[in-house]
Amino acid sequence: MSEAALSSLHLSEIGINDNHPSPPPPVPAASLPQPDPHPTAVDDTPGSPPDINMMDVEAPTLTAKEIDEDILNIRTAHRPPTLEEIYRYARYGVAVDGEEDDGRVNPDDDLLSQPSSRSSASDDEFDIPPGLDLDDEAEILAANARNEHGMPEDSEDWMLFKMYKLQMEVNLGHNAYQKFRCAFPHLNLPSLQVLRRKMADLTGIAPITYHCCCNSCICYVGAYANAESCHHCSAPRFKPNGKPTKLFHYLPILPQIKALYAGAISATQMRYRSKHHDNCLEDDEGQEYISDIYDGNPYKTLRDSFVTVNGRTFPYKYFQDPRDVYLTGMTDGFQLFKKGKHTAWPLLFVNNNLSPAQRYKTWNVICAGLIPGPRKPKEHDSFMYVVAEDLAKAVIGTRAYDAVDQCMFTLRVYCPLKCGNMPAVASAYSGEGIRIIDSNNQSYYLPITRPPEYPPLAYTLETLPNRSHTQYLAQAKEVDQARTLTERRRLAQLYGINHTPISSRIPGITFPWSFPFDFMHLLENMFKNYISLFAGDFKRLGDGSEPFSIAPHIWAEIGTATAKANATIPSSFGRSIPNIAEERAYMTAESHLVWGTMYAPILLRGRFMHNRYYLHWRKFISIVERCIGFSSNAAERLQLRHDIREWYTEYERIFYQYKTERLPTCVQTVHAWLHLVDIMEQSGPLWSYWCWVMERFCGKLVRAVSSRKYPYSSLNRRILELQTLHAIRHAYNLGDRIPPSSTMFVSEPPETYHDADRYDELTLLHPKRTLSFARDDLNDLRRRIAVHLATTHSVSVAVAMTAVPATVVQWGRARIKDADVVHSHIGYPRQKENRRNATFIQYEQQVDRNARWRRREVDMETQTFFGRLDRIIVCEVLPNQAMGILEPEPLVLLDVKLCNTERDPFGFYEYSTFRYSEIIDGTCLRALVGRILDRDKWVFVRRQGAMENAEFVDEE
């Protein structure tokens, strides 16, 4: 199906909207006239995409020879062809099959229905397969030109693209841009409006606008297509001048995906899904791992199912083509200003065809638009109608160019997974809620063990049911068909379903596993509840019969220690944490996760009246750490399920205490943890669909708001600019030449040191300096190096001293592969007062257990040490026959100030004094660590998985 035909397809035409009138045709942001066989004008409206069938090109009468020469000139030119040249080739560069070729082409011939033929230039010569229509031929020619020539640095498009990127990154407004043009007139920059139009012409991405309520209650589509006012707030649809009061801007998904396949670099990256979805990893015992979103049951089931759109089955299966795209939908609201109630709801899609290292980058996220505020939509489904319509078109597919295989193909996009905040997905899971008797509280709570005055549940923790897809739709239909409003409300409260959501019409959606709980929001809400419980201010419930709360003065000490610890925790571990006792309102989802997993296990030791409350907290943190793991096997998930049930039983006993008045502790965010293992097995690992990328993307949008009066115009323009920018980067293969975000200018990249053979895990970074032991008075350092060499080569210190050179090279920092950057205390001095300390390390060495007894045999064991990294040096050891060194041997050595550590009863390493300095080899380095000062002792904070244990290999 051609893209032109696809753009006119509506849900009603494929059976999605059987019970509602068809929506009106969407109003494009830049309305395009219908294609005319004899175009006379070009639509110059800003934002309109280029259309080769609408170019104002004169239709000359050309001979076949002239056509071939013209095409050859286009192909051999050392530049991309212009749109006019592409149009001339596609419109006139063919002869009519089945007729006598008199050497001339009639522009009035219906070329779209005729096969291509040429008198002298063959299809093979121009890399165009036979049997394609002219739209395909033109797209292949343009794509080949882009991949062959790219965007030359001396071209006008290159200069305009860089200017376009600059004005967007620095948020350059219209007035500032005009001043920039006046300050640099020799650049001949176009106006900002023309610049934006030219960039849009390179991609064909243009927004489609829909009318919506001025208070964002509804979008006027589907059943509300002909409404003149909002039935929620009675606000009129149109202004007195006939214009709509507010518009909802939507960017179709397919043009953005097509740009990814148009460039060779991005098209190669889009192959990740097809290369890895069949990789069923197994451990030594044959247990299958769940390591990515492709390991979920919905994906596996869909691959064996034919595509169905509301009962209409198509002759191809889901993800049948390796180039089919798997998206995850995300939506959530965010506040535009610190004061006020203006909100917005971006519509994001994560591209699962990319590798996990790439798909969650903000520049790789596909944004399809923004539901404007100022309020939360009353009927979110009216806006999602537009998304469902677009996804239905995406399932049917459109023609696109694949730069890897250099051919046209039918691009199909599927979105069988959607995640968001808790209210959006809570109704997908079964659970009979109860209310507090004789109370004005209308909330429902979900305890497993009910208070004595309530009837008991029919299931236990081990038999907890999940609602099936068929059951969910049947109950939703029963709610929809209720005859009275009272009956509808009763059923809605019974089932937890208000109506059949429009998302149920999206092809591939399966309840409840297509709507997994977002683990980020789940973590944030759970940590908030725990902090309020420990602080003693959770909904004014108090402790009850369990004294689990922490005394106010102790809680104040924990808050002070939290704020002070920011200076000794490396910035790579997470953002700074505010005072948990006084500034709790400034905590974000990341702050809660960092504090809960790194700070709290140390700061809460010995703070409770009874130690069992601390052990309960540690059990919860252990569950969190396993839930965010990258992979898990069946045995690990079975143990995790057991531990979650055990933790939940303790939670009810400690905080709920089986009392009616304490039911508010059994909220949905607690009950959801009982379903996490089921979600992991059905929908994939929790990290593969959490909403951290949504939070980061919303942060980028907030910074783009330049007008408090018209904030949504700024946001819509920024979204269009972002998607246009990334589409150009992909289509023109500019990913290597221009990074997604600009960095500080440097004339030359700083020098680094990397020894791939011996120190593959380390890369040494600037600043670099040559040290002379004699000149810099570093004889102690030289002796420590000699002691290290004497120990490793079993020679005397005097012999080893002869192998130490007169100078060594000192480096300021060391980057651990796939992990953190460690700073040296002396070689990388702190240049800013607010720099967070990153100089302490964990390392491992082999130690002889029988070192004190010379007559005993050597018994080596690996021991863990902590210390401050003072220097990072490269020492080129001189040849020494006694040591077995025949030629200069460069070594990466670390000068470490050893900490006098000991372990507390909970397994934490802590110290209060240093011991001595020693030299260790770079291979001993394990990880960067932070420190927290807790009750006059420094306690080390480690990140799990930063680096594997150092490996020691016996040398022959």
Buried (B, 14 or more C-beta within 10 A) or exposed (E): EEBEEBBEBBBBEBEBBEEBEEBEEBEBBBEBEEEEEEBEEBBEBEBBBBBBBBBEBEBEEBEBEBBBBBBBEBBEEEEBBEBEBBBBBBBBBBBBEEEEEEEEBEBEBEBEEBEBBBEEBEBEEBEBEEEBBBBBBBBBBBBBBBBBBBBEEEBEBBBBBBBBBEBBEEEBBEEEBBEBBEEEEEEEBBEBEEBBBBBBBBBBBBBBBBBBBBBBBBBBBBBBBEEEBBEBBEBEBEEEEEEBBBBBBBBBBBBBBBBBBBBBBBBEBBBBBBEEBEEEEEEEEEBEBBBBBBBBEBBEBBBEEEBEBBEEEBEBBBBEBBBBBBBBBBBBBBBBEEEEEBBBBBBBBBBBBBBBEBBBEBBBBBBBBBBBBBBBBBBBBBBBBBBBBBBBBBBBBBBBBBBBEBBBBBBBBBBBBBBBBBEBBBBBBBBEBBBBEEEEEEEBBBBBBBBEEBEEBEEEBEEBEBBBBEBBBEBBEBBBEBEEEEEBEEBBBEBBBBEBBBBBBBBBBBBBBBBBBBBBBBBBBBBBBBBBBBBBBBEEBEBBEBEBBBEEEBBBBBBBBBBEBBBBBBBBBBEBBBBBBEBBEEBBBBBBBBBBBBBBBBBBBEBBEEEEBBEBBBBBBBBBEBBBBEBBBBEBBEEBBEBBBBBBEBBBEBBBBEEBEBBBBBBBBBBBBBBBBBBBBBBBBBBBBBBBBBBBBBEBBBEBBBEEEEBBBBBBBBBBBBBBBBBBBBBBBBBEEBEBEEEEEEEEEEEEBEBEEBBEBBBBBBBBEEBEBEEEEBEEBBBBBBBBBBBBBEBEEEBBBEBBBEBBBBBBBBBBEEBBBBBBBBBBEEEEEEEBBBBBBBBBBEEEEEEEEEEEEEEBEEEBBBBBBBBBBBBBBBEBEEBEBEEEBEBBBBBBBBBEBEEEEBEBBBBEEEEEBBBBBBBBBBBBBBBBBBEEBBBBBBBEEBBEEBEEEEEE
